[in-house]
Amino acid sequence: MKRDNAVVRILFYFMGLFIMTIGISLSVKSNLGVSPVSAIPYTMTVVWGIEMGKATIIFHTGLVLIQMLILRRQFQARNLLQILVGVVFGYFTTFCNDMVSLFPNPHLMGIRLGMMAISVILIAAGIFFYVPADIMPLASEGIMIVIAEKTHIAFSRVKVSFDVIMVVISLGICLVTLHQLGSVGIGTVIAAICVGLVLGVLVHLFGGWRYRVLHSGQGSQTM
């Protein structure tokens, strides 16, 4: 098998991140609640008025610092690149939020639910492209990997716990400061349940094509 196509991997990586941010922006626009991993940055926006892209950068930087505290001497310098990825993700978030803000705010519940459904599909599609590129995880995934390795708990279980903790923290801050749910809503539940399901469908339908493109059409699919 030939070496992976580096150009295609980079393209998939950044395209995936950008598609994810479009989905996140649509979930914000729907005003039904954001996905669990975006709950803290959005809470920083609604509570302290920090622009969401900047809040995303701060959040991801904080997660890298926590990784450093957990790993100490085992922390690898290359993982500092997660901060750079967080900066890119933050700027993507700002751009997509500005783009989505050009559209009128939806009032009909059917339209808002439709936006949330599109959001879920886009977030899943972003993950579909971004993760297999295997370049550098977002800090949110990086810290889950660290916790899973340190505790010897399955990554899937760590992810569920991490998502729940993010939602609980966000909900607590919003209830104390705003006396409302803030970033948490029915959309949060929809995203938590459906993103993984949609991702599974995308892998089933297009996983073979993705493998052939990433591996320059050589070898057989092992996914």
C-alpha positions as CSV (number, residue, x, y, z in Angstrom):
1,M,0.0,0.0,0.0
2,K,1.3,3.5,-0.9
3,R,1.8,6.0,1.8
4,D,-1.3,8.0,2.7
5,N,-2.0,11.1,0.6
6,A,-0.8,13.9,2.9
7,V,-2.5,16.6,0.8
8,V,-5.8,14.9,0.9
9,R,-5.5,14.2,4.7
10,I,-4.8,17.9,5.3
11,L,-7.8,18.8,3.1
12,F,-10.1,16.4,4.9
13,Y,-8.8,17.6,8.3
14,F,-9.5,21.3,7.8
15,M,-12.7,20.7,5.7
16,G,-14.0,18.6,8.5
17,L,-13.3,21.2,11.1
18,F,-15.0,23.9,9.0
19,I,-18.1,21.7,8.4
20,M,-18.3,21.1,12.1
21,T,-18.3,24.8,12.9
22,I,-21.1,25.4,10.4
23,G,-23.1,22.8,12.2
24,I,-22.3,24.4,15.6
25,S,-23.3,27.9,14.3
26,L,-26.6,26.5,13.0
27,S,-27.3,25.0,16.4
28,V,-26.6,28.4,18.1
29,K,-28.9,30.1,15.5
30,S,-31.7,27.6,16.2
31,N,-31.7,28.7,19.9
32,L,-32.6,25.1,21.0
33,G,-29.3,24.4,22.7
34,V,-25.8,23.5,21.4
35,S,-23.9,20.3,21.3
36,P,-22.3,19.2,24.6
37,V,-18.7,20.0,23.6
38,S,-19.7,23.5,22.6
39,A,-21.7,24.1,25.8
40,I,-18.9,25.8,27.7
41,P,-17.7,28.2,25.0
42,Y,-21.3,29.2,24.3
43,T,-21.9,29.7,28.0
44,M,-18.9,32.0,28.1
45,T,-20.5,34.0,25.3
46,V,-24.0,34.3,26.9
47,V,-22.8,34.9,30.4
48,W,-19.6,37.0,30.0
49,G,-20.1,38.4,26.5
50,I,-17.0,36.8,25.2
51,E,-17.2,36.3,21.4
52,M,-17.8,32.6,20.8
53,G,-14.7,32.1,18.6
54,K,-12.5,33.7,21.3
55,A,-14.3,31.6,24.0
56,T,-13.6,28.5,21.9
57,I,-9.9,29.4,21.8
58,I,-9.8,30.0,25.6
59,F,-11.7,26.8,26.3
60,H,-9.3,24.7,24.2
61,T,-6.2,26.3,25.7
62,G,-7.6,25.5,29.1
63,L,-8.1,21.8,28.2
64,V,-4.5,21.6,27.0
65,L,-3.3,23.1,30.3
66,I,-5.4,20.4,32.2
67,Q,-3.7,17.8,30.0
68,M,-0.3,19.1,31.1
69,L,-1.4,19.0,34.8
70,I,-2.5,15.4,34.4
71,L,0.4,14.1,32.4
72,R,3.2,16.3,33.8
73,R,6.5,15.0,32.5
74,Q,4.7,12.6,30.2
75,F,3.1,15.5,28.3
76,Q,4.5,15.7,24.8
77,A,5.4,19.1,23.3
78,R,3.7,18.2,20.0
79,N,0.4,18.2,21.9
80,L,0.7,22.0,22.3
81,L,-0.3,22.0,18.6
82,Q,-3.8,21.4,20.0
83,I,-3.8,25.1,21.0
84,L,-3.0,26.0,17.4
85,V,-5.8,23.8,16.2
86,G,-8.1,25.4,18.8
87,V,-7.2,28.9,17.4
88,V,-8.1,27.7,13.8
89,F,-11.3,26.2,15.2
90,G,-12.1,29.4,17.0
91,Y,-11.6,31.6,13.9
92,F,-13.8,29.1,11.9
93,T,-16.4,29.5,14.6
94,T,-16.3,33.3,14.4
95,F,-16.6,33.2,10.6
96,C,-19.5,30.8,10.5
97,N,-21.3,32.6,13.3
98,D,-21.0,35.8,11.3
99,M,-22.2,34.1,8.1
100,V,-25.2,32.5,9.8
101,S,-26.1,35.8,11.5
102,L,-26.9,37.2,8.1
103,F,-30.0,35.1,8.1
104,P,-33.1,36.2,10.0
105,N,-33.8,34.6,13.4
106,P,-36.2,31.7,13.1
107,H,-39.4,31.8,15.2
108,L,-41.3,28.8,14.0
109,M,-40.5,25.6,15.9
110,G,-40.5,23.5,12.8
111,I,-37.8,25.7,11.2
112,R,-35.7,25.7,14.4
113,L,-35.9,21.9,14.6
114,G,-35.0,21.7,10.9
115,M,-31.9,23.8,11.5
116,M,-31.0,21.6,14.4
117,A,-31.3,18.5,12.2
118,I,-29.1,20.0,9.6
119,S,-26.7,21.0,12.4
120,V,-26.5,17.4,13.6
121,I,-25.8,16.2,10.0
122,L,-23.0,18.7,9.5
123,I,-21.3,18.0,12.8
124,A,-21.4,14.3,12.0
125,A,-20.0,15.0,8.5
126,G,-17.3,17.2,10.0
127,I,-16.2,14.4,12.3
128,F,-16.4,11.9,9.4
129,F,-13.8,13.9,7.5
130,Y,-11.7,15.3,10.4
131,V,-11.0,12.3,12.6
132,P,-9.7,9.8,10.0
133,A,-7.2,12.4,8.7
134,D,-5.3,11.6,12.0
135,I,-3.3,14.8,12.1
136,M,-4.0,16.4,15.6
137,P,-7.1,16.0,17.7
138,L,-9.0,19.0,19.1
139,A,-8.2,19.6,22.7
140,S,-11.6,18.3,23.7
141,E,-10.8,14.9,22.3
142,G,-7.2,15.2,23.4
143,I,-8.1,15.4,27.0
144,M,-10.6,12.5,26.7
145,I,-7.8,10.4,25.2
146,V,-5.5,11.3,28.1
147,I,-8.2,10.5,30.7
148,A,-9.0,7.2,29.0
149,E,-5.3,6.2,29.0
150,K,-4.7,7.3,32.6
151,T,-7.8,5.6,34.0
152,H,-7.9,2.6,31.7
153,I,-11.5,3.4,31.1
154,A,-12.9,2.9,27.5
155,F,-12.8,6.1,25.4
156,S,-16.5,5.8,24.7
157,R,-17.4,5.8,28.4
158,V,-15.0,8.7,29.0
159,K,-16.7,10.7,26.2
160,V,-20.1,10.2,27.6
161,S,-18.9,11.3,31.1
162,F,-17.1,14.3,29.6
163,D,-20.1,15.4,27.6
164,V,-22.3,15.1,30.7
165,I,-19.9,17.1,32.8
166,M,-19.7,19.9,30.2
167,V,-23.4,20.1,30.1
168,V,-23.8,20.1,33.9
169,I,-21.1,22.8,34.3
170,S,-22.7,24.9,31.6
171,L,-26.2,24.4,33.0
172,G,-25.0,25.3,36.5
173,I,-23.3,28.5,35.4
174,C,-26.3,29.6,33.4
175,L,-28.8,28.9,36.2
176,V,-26.7,30.7,38.8
177,T,-25.9,33.8,36.7
178,L,-28.8,34.1,34.2
179,H,-31.5,32.0,36.0
180,Q,-32.2,30.2,32.7
181,L,-30.9,27.2,30.8
182,G,-28.6,29.1,28.5
183,S,-26.7,26.8,26.2
184,V,-28.6,23.7,27.2
185,G,-31.9,22.7,25.6
186,I,-33.6,20.1,23.5
187,G,-31.0,20.6,20.8
188,T,-28.3,19.5,23.3
189,V,-30.1,16.3,23.8
190,I,-30.7,15.8,20.1
191,A,-27.0,16.4,19.3
192,A,-25.8,14.1,22.1
193,I,-28.0,11.2,20.8
194,C,-28.1,11.8,17.1
195,V,-24.6,12.9,16.0
196,G,-23.1,9.4,16.7
197,L,-26.0,7.8,14.9
198,V,-25.7,10.0,11.8
199,L,-21.9,9.4,11.8
200,G,-22.5,5.7,11.8
201,V,-24.7,6.0,8.7
202,L,-22.1,8.2,6.9
203,V,-19.4,5.7,7.7
204,H,-21.6,2.8,6.4
205,L,-22.5,4.7,3.2
206,F,-19.2,6.5,2.4
207,G,-16.5,4.9,4.6
208,G,-15.2,2.8,1.7
209,W,-14.9,5.8,-0.5
210,R,-13.2,7.8,2.3
211,Y,-10.7,5.0,2.8
212,R,-9.8,4.8,-0.9
213,V,-9.3,8.6,-1.1
214,L,-7.2,8.8,2.0
215,H,-5.0,5.8,1.0
216,S,-4.7,6.8,-2.7
217,G,-7.0,3.9,-3.7
218,Q,-4.4,1.3,-2.6
219,G,-5.0,-1.8,-0.5
220,S,-8.3,-3.0,1.0
221,Q,-10.6,-1.4,3.5
222,T,-9.9,-2.5,7.1
223,M,-12.4,-0.2,8.9
